[in-house]
């Protein structure tokens, strides 16, 4: 968009550009297909050990069990705060836990 501006020194011109690029967006996709139904599934609750993580996951766990009594939950708490679990001494334990569940709810709760 071009616009002229009258000022005390004469006319000025400026161009306003959009910060958004004109590109085709990459379609969004999940890492794995979503589970169609959580009933009867084993749901992992991953806490990153931050301030509200356990409170948040406890609320999620309560709601899941109210809505689907056949859901089983299992918790995993990260070994170190702000470090990907795959880079800690808990890597093998974490990988075994992930393989043992059907879905994971992760709480990053500051």
ABEGO torsion letter per residue (X at the ends): XBBBBBBAAEBBBBBBBBABBBBBBBBBBBABBBBABABGBBBBBBBAGBAAAAAAAAAAAAAAAAABAABBBBBBBBABBGBBAAABAAAAAAAAAAAABABBBBBBBX
